[in-house]
Amino acid sequence: YFVRLRNLIGSIHYWEPKLSIVIYDIGLSKKQLAEISTWKRVELVKFDFEKYPPFVSLLWNFAWKVCVIQNALEKHPTILWLDSGVELRHPLVGVRHFLEKDGFFGTTMEQRRHITGRTTLQQTFDYMKQYGLGELENYDERKIKIGPFCSGYAMGFDRNRVQSILDYTVQCANDENCISPSGSNPDNHNFDQSAFTISVYAHGLSYACEHENIVADTGNWFLPTIDETRCNHIELAARRWRSFRPYTKYIEKYESSEKLRPEFMNINNNNAEATVVERRVRFGDNSE
């Protein structure tokens, strides 16, 4: 996943050179940390698993991802979360517009072919109703189950407007029986994406996940331009496993003569050689 991260950072540096970037470290190696220290406009945050229930450290259930987003929103009023397999293909004009309009930005996967009810175990619905989500005016379990789920690879949040969406999802993420019910696996359950989708629908914002006009997934990958330096209407694209990563060469780096930045000098990395399932990036506007 680190090769994907390089491509993402390069795409941000190319299309949005004034954005600040925060990388959450959930198990980067010393070599990877050293490389990140050379990238400009990047802040590294070591995620503290010890503050959360033990199951959150099991990367396969993605409870940690919800907690990382919560942590980022405590520090920044507006964020855009991107998985490492995403790349920018255009300045984020549309993303900013929809975030300002709705307070939340999301997208579906593969032209809405993934239906929530097929990839979410009933226990997650039941637990989230126990938290009080079922009392919201827009909660309709039948409609949620037949609707496309909101993908977790690109999500934007305005803390002051959609904090409630995150609050219910965080409750689920801190309850193992909700985020990863008994018998759950990637074939029958979407973990963090399931919890987020239920909460987004219950808050009447399912339409805020329908942005195929500016987001290209595997089902409509042909939409972005072939030349990475040119653009059309697509702003975000999911490159994922594809071996060609055109934006890596655009990463802006500090010269070797420049002093290593302080935030990288005293990193407590007890799991330096761990195999990491994902690295995630959060960025927000930094026009100063």
Secondary structure, DSSP 8 states (H G I E B T S, - for coil): -HHHHHHHHHHHHHH-TTEEEEEEESS--HHHHHHHTTBTTEEEEE--GGGS-GGGG-GGG-HHHHHHHHHHHHH-SEEEEEETTEEE-S-SHHHHHHHHHHSEE---STTTTSBGGGSS-HHHHHHHHHTTGGGSTT--HHHHHHSB---SSEEEEEHHHHHHHHHHHHHHHT-HHHHS-TT--TTT--THHHHHHHHHHHTT-GGGG--TTTEE-GGGTTSS-SSTT---S--EEE-TT-S--TTGGG--B--TTS---GGGTS---TTTT---S--EEEEEE---
